[in-house]
Amino acid sequence: MSEAQFLNRAAASLREVVRNIKPDQLGAPTPCAEYDVRKLVNHLLFWGPSLEAAARKETVPPPAEAEQDVDLTGGDWAADLVTHLDRTADSWSEPGAWEGTTHMGGPTELPASLVGGMVVVEMLVHGWDLAKATDQRLELDDDLLDFVHEEVAKTAEQGRAMDVYGAEVTVTPSSSTLDKLLGLTGRDPAWTH
């Protein structure tokens, strides 16, 4: 299976979760301690254009202002986020998207395959965050989980150094692949709210 297919599967899972978030769940805590559901949706909307542009080897820096709370009571934020996910999946499905180097919202060039892998991780892990926070079940296949676990394992130390991931949560060797990759990102697979 290609990297683009993994990204499409992760995007499809996240789309399904987003479509089923109820307005009264926006204030719910998530396993990603710095975000409640509203702030995590804002995070995904904020970075969406940069993640999409990275596949096209374009730099679309995030807005100059820091991530802010967008008023999610007006308009159709779920449709906006689904549109971002669709465009991102489409752009990473284009020939050459995973080849060469690209940027992710800044001047530093990175291997496109590394950035694409980070996008898959972002979609799957934040999809899990939102699913847990809103009492949904995230449907993920074993091949996708294996791919994401491998991507997280390659970048976990760097992610912790950049404060993208928290301290590793220890899981047992017999834990599921999902639990292992969540532990590497600093998430407790047994988290509840």
N, C-alpha and C positions, 0 to 999 in steps of 0.2 A: 504494500500500500504506500502511496506517495505522501510526502509531508503535507501537500495541499489537501489531500483527502482527510488526513488527521485534523487539520485546521477546520475543514468543513464540518466534520463530526462534532468537534468541540463547540463550534458556533451554533450548530443545530440544537445541542443540549442546552446551551445558555439561552438561546432564543425561547425555547419551550418554558424555561423557568421564568424568564422576564415576562412572558405573556400571562403568566398565572400569579403574578404578584398583585395582591389586593391593596388598594389605597391605605387601608388601616394598618398595613404591615410596614409602611415606609420608615417608621421610627423603631422598628425591631432591631436588636443588636445582631451582629454577625460574628462568625468565628474570627474574622479579620478585625482585631480589637479596635483599631482606629476608626472603623467605619460602622455606622448603622446601615440599614438597607438604602435609605435615601442618599447617604454620602457615597456608598459603593456604586449606586446607579450613576451619580454625578461623576465619579472617578472614571467609569467606563465611557460615559458621554464625552468627558473632557479629553481623554486620550484617543478616542476613536479615530479622528482624522489623521493623527500622527501614525497610528498603527497601519491604517489603510495606505497612506502615502509611502510608507517604508517599503512596501512591496513594489511600488513603481520607481523606487530609487529617488524619491523626492523627499525633501525635508519640509515638513509642515510643523513648525514649532508650536507647542501648545500656547494658548493665549498668555500674554505677559502676566496677567494676574494669576495668583495661585488658584488651585481648585476651590471652587465656591459652591455653596448650595444653590442649585437651580430650583426655582419654584416648580415643583412637580405636580402641583394641584391644577395648574392650567395646561392646556394642550395635551397632547398624547405622548408623554415621555416614553412609554413602552414602545410605541411605533417608531419614535425617533431612535431609540436604542437598537431595535431590531433592524432598522435601516442601516445604522452604522455597522452592525454585525454582518449584514448581507454584503455591504460594500467591501468590508475588510476581507471576508471570505472570497469574494469575487476577485479582488486585487491580488490576493496570494495564490489564486488558482491560475493566473496568467503565466504563460511561458517565460522563464527567466526570473521569476520573482524570488526564487530560493537560491539563485546563483549570484556570484560576485559579492559586492559589499553594498551597504545601505546605511541610512541614518535613522535614528528613532527619536525625533524631536530635538535633536541637537547636532553639533558639528562633528562629533566623534563617529568615524566610520567603523562599522562592525560587519562581520560576515553575515550575509543575508540569511543563511540557514540558521544562524544563532538567533537573529531577531525573529525570524518566522517561528522558531521553536518557542521563543519567549511569548509570542502572541498566542500560540496554542495553550501554553501553560496558563497564561493570564485568563483565557476564556474558560478553561476547565476548572481551575482553582476558584476563580470568582463565581463561576456557575455553582460550584459546590457551596461556597459561602452563602450565596443568595438562596439556594435550595434549603440549606439547613436553617437559615433565619426565617424562612417562610413556610416551613413544614412541608416541603416538597421532596420528591425523590428524583435524583439526577440519574438519567439513563446513560450509562457509559459502557462501551464494549472493552474487552480485554486488550485488544490490539492498541486502542487509543490510550488506555491506562499504561501499558508497557512503554509506549512512545513518550508519554508525558513524564513518567518516572525517570526514564533515561535523560530527558532534557533537564529535569529538575536536578538530578544527581550531578550533571555536568556543571551546573551554575550555582549550586546551593551555597557554597562558601562565599563566592563573589556576591550573591544576593544578600547574604547576612552582612557582609562588609559594607554594602550599600544601603542597609536598613530596609531592603525590599522584603526579606524574609526575617522572621523572628528566630530565636534560639531553637535548635532542633528539638522536637518532641520525640522521645524515645518510644518506639513501638516494638513489639516482639518480632522475631524472625519469621514467625508463622502468620503475621498480619497480612491482610490483603494488599495488593499493589496500590490501591487507592490510599489506604491508611499509611503505607510507607511514604508515598510521595507527599501526602499532607504533612506528615511528621517532619520531612525534610524542609518544608516551607515554614515550619514553626507553628503549624496548626494542630490542635488536639482533635484527632478523628472522632473522639467520643463527645465532642462539644455539644452542649444543649443550652437553650435559653430559658 
